[in-house]
Amino acid sequence: MIVFRYLSREVLVTLSAVSAVLLVIIMSGRFIKYLAQAAQGALDPGVLFLIMGYRIPGFLQLILPLGLFLGFLLAYGRLYLDSEMTVLSATGVSQQRLTVYSMAPALIVALLVGWLSLGLAPQGVASVARILSEQDALTELDTLAPGRFQSMRDGSRVTYSQELSADRSELRGVFMSEKRLDAGNGSKTGITVLVAESGRQEIQADGSRYLILENGYRYDGEPGEADYRAIRYDTYGVLLPKPEVAIETSEREAMPTRELFGSGDPRMQAELQWRLSIPLLVFIVTLLAVPLSKVNPRQGRFLKLLPAIFLYMAYLGLLIAARGALDKGQLPPALGLWWVHGIFLGIGLLLLYWERLSLWRASRRAPEVAHG
């Protein structure tokens, strides 16, 4: 029991450290992407952290199996390097028993991953989709920040307001610049610049929104040319387009798991089997990690780390490829993703009993040599 607690603690501590680092890396990349959309006015900056919070379960369901796999490799590799595994082996702890001990922390991680995959992750996807759909109802005025130039429409329009009221209905010191194609020559680009002392938002009966500019000028021309046309106006209306938000999730990813059961749609079957595969992945990578973590103290603990990571990536990549084939109806649902798990389960068992197989083959060969 003491050995079991010791091994479990070593693995879980390493798992927590590795998963935390991987989560920070992945969230940082995704946050930068959302931050870029907010800078372009496609997202309200106030919902960025809310979106990231809802995406955490989806990140963790893939991070935790990898973190557990690396946790076994690093924790057990250190024990082999310090000859602690040699002592345990001398006391009767075989590699098979070590695998049984390792299944306990794997069970904890699998239950957590199953909860994330089957419950929290779809709810998070649905919440993100709801937030992004709400962002579709916004205009560039709703995401405008005073004192900052804001790019819209893939950089074709730039808007600036010196002051902005709390309810975002009144603006002061407005500047707008927009690229346009010349009507006579579609490849010739012109520019329109609007400046105004003040502006206000106005909603029409059909729901369209306009920015009504007051006491300003409109300048039309082509960059590099001197023949700009200046028009002074008292009132000028500008249609406010809706920000284009990139939605990365599909409807099936947001569906509750219970609604996927019994569906004959290959897409729904692919999503269901994918959610069930992630907890199963935890046990199989544990079976792979235990024999792969065995290293010679003179070779170093990182000798098998790179090949092990390649094996894990092959496992995950093959699962993703099988999911795509099942999604397109190229695989029967009965076969689905299970054949991939079967292949790597066989690899894990082969690695686990490789030494016994080698000894058995050597014992079979010894009488033949002696007889010869």
N, C-alpha and C positions, 0 to 999 in steps of 0.2 A: 504493500500500500504506500509506503514511503517513497519507493522508486517510482510508482505510478504518479504520485503528486509532484514529485520532482521533475519528471519528464514533461508532464502536462503544463507545469508552470513555465518551464523553459520555452516550450513551443508557443504558449499563449502570449507570453511577454514579447517574444520575437515577432509573432503575428501582429500584435498591436502596433509595434514600432514600424514594421514594414507597411502595414495597411494605412497608417496615418501619413507616412511619406507619400505613398502612391495617391491617396485621396487628395492631399494638398496639391500635388503636381497636376492631376486631372482637373480638379476644380479651378486651379489657377488658369489653365488654358481655356476652359469653358467660360470662366468669368470675363476674361479678356475679350472673348468673342461677343458676349452680351454687352460688355461695356462699349465696344465699338459700335454696336447697334444703337445704344443709348446716346452716344456722341453724335450719331447721324440723325437723331430725332425719331428713330423707329421704335424705341422703347422708353417708357418713363423710368428715369433713374431710381425712383422710389420702389420699384418692384424687382430690382436686380437681386437683392439678397433673398427675397421671398422665392423667386424662381430657383436660385441656387439651393435653398433649403429643400424645396420639393424634388430637386434632382439628386439629392444625396442618396436616397435608397437605391435608385437606379445605378449610381456609381458603385455603391458598396456591394451590390449583389455580384458584381464581376471582380471587384478588388479583393474581397475576402477569400475566395478560393485561391487566387494567386498569392495572397499574403500568407495563407496557411501552407501552401506548397513551399514557398521560400522560407517560411518559418521552420518547417521540418528540416530543410536542407541546411540552413544556417545553424539551428540549435543542435541538431544531431551531429552535424559536421564538426562543431566545436567539441562535442563530447568525444567523438572519435579522435580528434586532434590531441585532446588532453588525456587520452587513454582511459577515460571514464567508461566508455562502452566496452573496452577490453575487460575491465573489472566486472561490469554487469554480466558480460558473456561468461566469465569464469564462475559466476554465482548462479548460472542456469538461465539467464535471460537470453533466449535465442532471438533471432531476427523475426521469427513468426510471432513470438510472444510480444516483442517490441511493437509489431504491427497491431496486435490486439490492444495494447496500451494506447497506441496512437489513435485508435478509432474513437476513444472517448472525447478528446478535444475536437476531433473531426465531427462527431455527432453534435456537439454544441454549435460549431460553426455552420453545419448543415441545417440545423433547426433555425438559426438566425437568418441564413441565406434563403431558406424556404419561406420564412415569414416576409422577407423583403421581396422576393421574386413573385410570390403568389398574392401578396396583399399590398404592402406599402408602395412598391415601385409602380404598379398600375395606377394607384390612387395619386401618386406624385405626378405621373405623366398626365392624368386627367386634369389635375389642378394647374399644371403648367399650360396645357392647352386652353383652359378657361381664361387664364390671365392673358395669354397671347391673343385670344379672341376679343377680350376687352380692349386690348391695345389697338385692335383694328378699328375701333370706334373713335380713336383719338385723331386729332389733326396735328400738324407741326406746331401749331400755337400751344397745344396742350403739353408738349414736351420741350418748349422753348425755355431757355434759361437766360435771364437778363444779363447783359454785358458780355455775351459770348456769341461768336459767329457759329451758326449751326448749319450743317450741310444736309440737304434733302434730295430725294430723287436721284440717288447714286451720284451726288455731287453736282447735279445740273442746277440746283437752286441753293442759294446761301441766304439765310435770314439772320438779322441782328436787331435787337431791341435794347435801347439804353435802359429803359425802365419798364417794369411789368407789374400790374396790379395783382393783389393776392388772389383774386378770382379769375385771373388771366383773361379778363374781358377788355382791359384798357392797356394800350402800349404808348410809350413815348420814345421819340428818336428812333424811328424805324428805318431800316435799310434792307432792301431785297435785291438780289442779283440772280438772274436766271438766263441760262443758255437757251437758244432757240435756233431752229433750222430756217434758213432763208426760204421763203415760199417759192421763189423762182429757181433756186438751185438747192436741192436737198442736201448736198454735201457741204454747203457753205454755212458756217456757224456764225450766228450773231449773238448779241447779248443785250438784255434789257435790265436796266437798273432803276429801282424805285426808291425814293427817299421821301419821308413824310415826317411832319412834326408829331403826329399822333395817329393812332389806329384803334379800331374796336372790332370785336367779333360779332357777326350777325348770322343767325340761323334762318334759312328760308323754310317755306312751308313743306318742300319736298325732302327736308333733312340736310340738304347741302349747306356747308358753312363758308362764309366769305369773310375775309379781312378787309374792312372798310378803312382805307387810308384817307387822311384829311390834311390839306395844305401841304402839298409836296410837288415833286417833279418826277417825270419819267424820261429816261434817256435810252434811246435805241441806236445801235450802231454795231460795227464790227471791230473786234480788237485789232489794233495796228493802223486803223483808218482814222482820219480826222473829221469825217462828215457825220458826226453824231447829231441826232435829232432830239431836241429838248422840248418837252410839253409840260406846262404847268397845269396843275389840276387842283380843284377844291375838294373833290371826293372821287375816290378811285377804289373799285372793288377787285379783290384778288381771291380766286377760288382756293380754298385750303384743302389740299389732297390728304388722303389718309396715309399714314406711314406704312411702308411695306415690311411686315414682320416675317422673318423666315421661320416657319413652323417645321420642326425637325421630327415630330412624332406623328404616328399614324393612329387611326381610330382604334384599331385592334389592340395596340399597345396600351391604350387607356381602358380597355374593357375589363370588368371584374373577371377573375378566373372562373367563377361558377358559370358564367355565361358562355365560356369557351367549351365546356364539356358537352358532348353530344352533338356538336356542330359537324356537319359533313363538309364544310368549306375547307379546302386545303390550307388556305391562309390562316384560318382559325386554329386548325390542327397544328400548324407549324408554330404558332405563337404559344399554344398550350404545351407542346412538347418541349419547347425552348425553356419555358418557365419551370417545368419539372426537371429538365436536364441539369440546371444549375446546382440544385442541392445534391443530385446524384454525382455531379462532377467532383464535389468535395471528397467523397469517399474514394473515388478512383484515383484522384491525384495524391491522396494519402497513401494508397497502395503503391503508387509509383515513387513517392518521395522517400519512403523508408529505405528501400534498397539503394536508391540513388544517393542517399546521404552518407553511405559508408565510404570512407576515404582512408587512405594510408597516411599516418601522421607525417611521414616524410614527403608526401606529395602535396600537402596543403589542403585546406578545407574548400577551396574554390575550384578544385580540379574538375569536378563533375557539375559545377553550377551552370556553366554555359550550355553544355549538352542537355541538361535537365530543363532549362528554360526553353530551349528549342523544341524539346519533346512536348512541353506544356503548350507552346504556341501552335504546334502541329495539331494537338488535340483540340484546342479552341478553334483554330482555323477550319479544321475539318467539320466541326459542329456547325459553324456559321455557313460553310458551303452546303452542308446537308440541309440546313434550315432553308436556304435559298432554293434548293432543288425541290424540297417538299412544298414550299410556298408556291412554286410554279407548277405543281402537279407532276413533276418528273419522278417522284418517289411515292410509293404507296404509303398511306398513313400507318399501316401495320408495321412497316419497316422503319419509316421515319428517321429519327435521330438515334434510335437504340443500337443500330449496328456500329455506330462510331464508339459508343460506350463499350460495346462488346469487344471491339478491337483493342482498346486501351486497357480494358480489364484483363484481357489475355496477356498483354505486354507486361502489366503489373505483376500478374501471377508468375510469369516467366522470369522476371527479374528477382522476385521474392524467393523462388525455389531454384534459382540458377545454380547455386553452390551445391544443393542436394542432387540436382541432376548431374552436375559435373562429377561428384563423388560416386554416384550410381554408375555412370558410364565408365569411370575409372575402375570401379570394382568389377564390372563386367569384362573389361579388357584385360585385367590382371591375370585371371585364370587362362585366358587364351595365350597370353605371352609366355606364361609358365609352361603351358602344354607344348607350345612351339619350341 
